[in-house]
Amino acid sequence: MSITAQLHDSVRLPGGDALVNGFAFESRGDGPRRALLQNGRELEVYNLYEVFAGERAPTAVFPVPWPGWDRGVHSISPDGSFAVFSGQRAVRAVGAGGETLWTYRHGCWGPEIGHTHTGDEQEVCRGLEHGSCRVSDDGRLVWAHVVVELEEQDWQERWVVLDARDGRELARLPLDSAASGSHHLSHPDGIHMGLCIGMGQDGILLHWARWDGEKLIGWDLNESMDRILMDVHAGHPGFLTVEHYGADLELHAMDGTVLARGVSEPGDDEPLCWDYGCGFVDADTVIASTVESDEDRERARHWLLDARTLEIRGTVAYPKGPVDSYVRPLGDGTWLTYDGGSETLSRWSEAAS
């Protein structure tokens, strides 16, 4: 079945590819959907609704603390008054005027033999490994994935909870991981935080936790999982994942119980694999893509699924033909695509019948 898409807005936004193929997108419940785009040594913050309404200027601009550091997943406070950067050797909060509010130091994600890190904290070591951070939806906490150097050249990764006012560590959770990268996902209930850690060919680790004001309560879902944490929605009881190599999508309860599983329709010779970009268009609909595994450019490569059963409702038909892009659902009934050639960000919905 083919489902027609309706174009709502389209705007040129250089760097917008990171919204549909990266971690530059940040949303908080029913609040604004924001783009966090690094432009040289600055992090530019855009309210996506305002951008589509014609506002081209960012709502805030923060200096990136470390020259040469272009990795890590950063976060913005709910009111936009400060940014928190996940660096190679520190987590740092920066105010709206560019001032450093606090710094939480940790071990180096890419240590080099003979490099002692003395004298110049801004020097960046080689390596692609990085952590991530996320400001809580109430703006009071900062969750961060960091690495800590131990004795005898050993190290340990940790998930820490920091006080957003001063960077003071409130709690820590040791992790059994060797990350190449990670990202956080804030649950719309304002209580739970998810952490997904990618370890390359060694797989994926997935954790959830909550801070009750005195104690960090965490649980991992890794005994039988090798899955990427993708999305949550306020109108839905669980969270969405995709298998490490794209074999299927799954909807889970918070304890990891599988509520539904979705597989792609077969191609000419074998089933297509799901891309890493998928999520909730709204409480009733999931959108996912098979761009990477579909070599036929004339085929539809975006799919709409029932959000409770993950059964395929149909392929998305765009007015001017197939759209060669990953997708980023906004949770409000619309989704984003990006044309890299024209640097155009587009917002779509399912056309009214």
C-alpha positions in Angstrom: 0.0 0.0 0.0 1.2 3.5 -0.8 0.6 6.4 1.6 0.9 9.9 0.2 3.1 12.5 2.0 2.2 16.1 2.2 4.9 18.8 2.2 4.4 21.4 5.0 7.6 23.4 5.0 10.9 23.5 3.2 13.9 25.7 4.1 17.7 25.8 3.3 19.6 24.9 6.4 23.4 24.2 5.9 24.5 21.3 8.2 20.9 20.1 8.6 22.0 16.6 7.6 23.0 16.1 11.2 19.3 16.3 12.2 18.3 13.1 10.2 21.7 11.3 10.3 23.2 12.2 13.7 22.4 13.5 17.1 21.8 17.2 16.4 18.1 17.0 17.3 16.8 17.6 20.8 13.1 17.7 21.9 11.5 17.8 25.3 8.0 16.5 25.6 5.5 19.0 24.0 8.2 21.7 23.9 10.0 23.1 20.9 12.0 20.8 18.6 15.6 22.1 18.5 18.5 21.7 16.2 22.0 21.9 17.7 24.4 22.5 14.7 28.1 22.9 15.1 29.4 25.5 12.8 33.2 25.7 13.2 33.9 26.8 16.8 30.3 27.6 17.5 27.2 25.6 18.5 24.2 27.2 16.9 20.7 26.4 18.4 17.6 26.7 16.2 13.9 26.3 17.1 12.8 24.2 14.2 9.2 25.6 14.2 10.6 29.1 14.0 13.0 28.2 11.2 10.1 26.9 9.1 8.2 30.1 9.9 10.9 32.1 8.3 13.3 32.9 11.2 16.8 32.2 9.9 18.8 33.4 12.9 19.7 30.9 15.7 18.0 31.4 19.0 21.3 31.0 20.8 25.0 30.6 19.9 27.6 29.0 22.2 31.4 28.8 21.7 32.7 25.3 21.6 35.2 25.1 24.4 37.9 23.0 22.8 39.6 23.9 19.5 39.8 20.8 17.3 37.2 18.8 19.1 34.3 18.0 16.8 32.8 14.9 18.5 30.7 14.2 21.5 26.9 14.7 21.8 26.0 18.0 23.5 22.9 19.3 25.1 21.0 22.6 25.8 19.1 23.6 28.9 15.3 23.7 28.5 15.3 27.5 28.7 18.3 27.8 26.4 20.3 29.7 29.0 23.3 27.3 29.0 24.8 24.5 26.9 26.6 21.5 28.2 29.5 20.1 26.1 30.8 16.5 26.1 34.5 16.9 25.6 37.4 14.5 25.2 38.6 15.1 28.8 35.8 17.1 30.5 32.1 18.0 30.6 31.7 21.7 30.5 28.7 24.0 31.0 28.8 27.3 29.1 26.5 30.3 29.7 24.6 32.3 27.1 27.4 34.9 27.1 30.1 32.3 26.4 31.4 32.2 30.0 32.4 28.9 31.6 29.9 28.0 34.4 31.6 24.8 35.5 33.9 22.0 34.4 33.7 18.3 35.4 37.0 16.7 34.5 37.3 13.0 33.6 39.8 10.7 31.8 40.7 11.0 28.1 38.6 9.3 25.5 41.6 9.0 23.2 44.8 8.8 25.3 48.1 8.7 23.5 51.2 7.1 24.8 53.6 9.7 26.2 50.9 12.4 26.2 50.5 13.5 29.8 47.9 16.2 29.2 49.9 18.7 31.2 50.2 22.4 30.4 47.4 22.7 27.8 44.0 21.3 28.6 42.7 22.4 25.2 45.0 20.1 23.2 43.0 17.3 21.6 44.3 13.8 21.3 43.8 11.6 18.3 40.9 9.1 18.2 37.2 9.0 17.4 35.9 7.7 20.7 33.5 10.1 22.6 30.8 10.3 25.2 27.6 12.3 25.5 25.6 14.3 27.9 22.0 15.4 28.4 20.4 18.1 30.5 17.3 16.8 32.3 13.9 18.1 31.2 13.6 20.2 34.4 17.0 21.7 33.9 18.3 20.6 37.3 20.6 17.6 36.3 23.2 16.8 33.7 23.6 13.1 32.8 27.0 12.3 31.2 28.8 9.3 29.9 32.5 9.6 30.8 35.7 7.6 31.1 37.8 7.6 34.3 41.5 6.7 34.5 42.3 4.2 37.3 45.6 2.9 38.6 48.1 1.0 36.5 46.9 2.5 33.2 43.5 1.0 33.6 40.2 2.8 33.0 36.5 2.5 33.5 33.5 4.1 31.8 30.8 5.6 34.0 27.4 7.1 33.8 27.3 10.1 36.1 24.6 12.5 37.3 25.8 16.1 37.9 24.1 19.1 39.5 23.4 21.5 36.7 24.1 24.5 38.9 27.8 23.7 39.7 28.7 20.4 38.0 29.0 18.6 41.4 28.7 14.8 41.0 25.6 13.5 42.7 25.8 9.8 41.6 27.7 7.4 39.4 27.1 4.1 37.8 30.0 1.9 36.6 29.6 0.6 33.1 31.0 -2.5 31.5 31.6 -0.9 28.1 34.4 0.1 25.7 32.6 2.9 23.7 33.2 4.2 20.3 30.3 6.7 21.0 27.1 7.1 22.8 23.9 9.1 23.0 21.2 9.9 25.6 17.4 9.8 25.3 15.2 11.6 27.7 11.9 10.0 28.5 8.8 12.3 28.2 7.8 11.4 31.8 10.6 13.6 33.0 11.9 10.9 35.3 13.8 8.3 33.2 16.9 8.7 31.1 18.2 6.3 28.5 21.8 5.7 27.5 22.8 3.9 24.3 26.5 3.0 23.9 27.9 1.9 20.6 31.0 -0.3 20.6 31.5 -0.9 16.9 31.6 -4.5 15.9 31.4 -5.5 19.6 27.8 -4.4 19.8 25.5 -2.1 21.6 24.7 -1.6 25.3 21.4 -0.1 26.5 20.7 1.4 29.9 17.9 3.2 31.7 18.0 5.0 35.0 16.3 7.5 37.2 17.4 9.7 40.0 15.1 9.9 43.0 16.9 12.9 44.6 19.0 10.6 46.8 19.8 7.4 44.9 20.5 6.5 41.3 18.4 3.5 40.2 19.7 2.0 37.0 19.1 -1.2 35.0 20.7 -2.5 31.9 18.9 -4.5 29.1 21.9 -6.2 27.7 21.6 -9.8 28.6 19.6 -10.6 25.5 19.9 -7.3 23.5 22.1 -5.9 20.9 19.9 -3.0 20.0 20.1 0.7 19.3 17.8 3.0 21.4 15.9 5.1 18.9 12.9 6.9 20.3 10.1 7.3 22.9 6.8 9.1 22.8 4.6 10.7 25.6 1.6 8.9 24.3 3.2 5.5 24.2 4.2 3.2 27.1 7.5 1.9 25.8 10.6 2.7 23.7 11.6 1.8 20.2 14.9 0.0 19.2 16.4 -1.3 16.0 18.6 -4.4 15.9 22.4 -3.6 15.6 22.5 -4.7 11.9 19.0 -3.6 11.0 17.3 -7.0 11.0 14.1 -5.7 12.8 12.5 -3.0 14.9 11.1 -3.7 18.4 8.9 -1.9 20.8 9.7 -2.5 24.5 8.2 -1.9 27.9 10.5 -0.1 30.2 11.8 -3.4 31.7 12.8 -4.5 28.2 9.9 -6.8 27.5 9.2 -7.0 23.8 5.7 -5.7 23.1 5.9 -5.8 19.3 8.4 -6.7 16.5 8.5 -5.4 12.9 10.4 -6.7 9.9 10.7 -5.1 6.5 8.9 -6.5 3.5 11.2 -8.6 1.3 13.1 -7.1 -1.6 13.9 -8.9 -4.8 16.2 -11.5 -3.2 16.3 -10.9 0.5 14.6 -8.8 3.2 15.6 -5.1 3.4 17.4 -3.9 6.5 16.2 -1.0 8.6 18.3 2.1 8.8 19.4 3.5 12.2 16.9 6.4 11.8 13.4 5.7 12.9 10.9 6.8 15.5 7.4 8.0 16.4 5.6 10.3 14.0 2.9 10.4 16.7 1.5 8.1 19.3 -0.1 5.9 16.6 2.5 5.9 13.9 6.2 5.0 13.5 8.3 5.9 10.5 11.4 4.0 9.4 13.6 3.8 6.3 15.6 1.3 4.3 17.8 3.7 2.4 21.1 1.9 3.0 19.9 -1.5 1.9 17.9 -0.5 -1.1 20.0 -0.1 -4.2 17.0 0.7 -6.4 16.6 4.5 -6.4 13.2 4.3 -7.9 11.7 2.3 -5.0 10.0 3.9 -2.0 12.3 3.7 1.0 10.3 5.2 3.8 7.7 3.1 5.6 4.9 3.9 8.0 4.1 1.3 10.7 1.5 0.9 13.3 3.0 2.2 16.6 1.5 -0.6 18.7 2.0 -3.7 16.5 4.8 -2.5 14.2 2.9 -3.9 11.3 3.7 -2.1 8.0 0.9 0.2 7.0 2.5 1.1 3.7 5.3 2.9 1.9 5.5 6.7 1.7 4.9 8.2 -1.7 6.3 11.8 -2.1 4.7 14.2 -4.5 7.7 14.6 -6.8 9.1 11.0 -6.5 11.3 9.1 -4.1 13.2 11.1 -1.5 16.8 9.9 -0.9 17.2 10.8 2.7 17.0 9.4 6.2 14.1 10.5 8.3 13.6 12.3 11.7 10.1 12.2 13.1 9.2 15.1 15.4 6.5 13.3 17.4 3.9 15.9 16.5 2.5 14.1 13.4 5.3 15.3 11.1 8.8 14.2 10.0 12.0 15.7 8.5 14.0 14.8 5.4 17.2 16.5 4.1 18.4 17.0 0.6 22.2 17.3 0.9 22.6 18.7 -2.7 20.5 21.8 -2.1 21.0 21.8 1.7 17.2 21.8 2.1 15.4 20.6 5.2 11.7 19.6 4.6 8.9 18.8 6.9 6.2 16.3 5.9 3.0 14.6 7.2 0.7 12.0 6.0 -1.7 13.6 3.5 -5.3 13.9 4.6 -7.5 11.3 3.0 
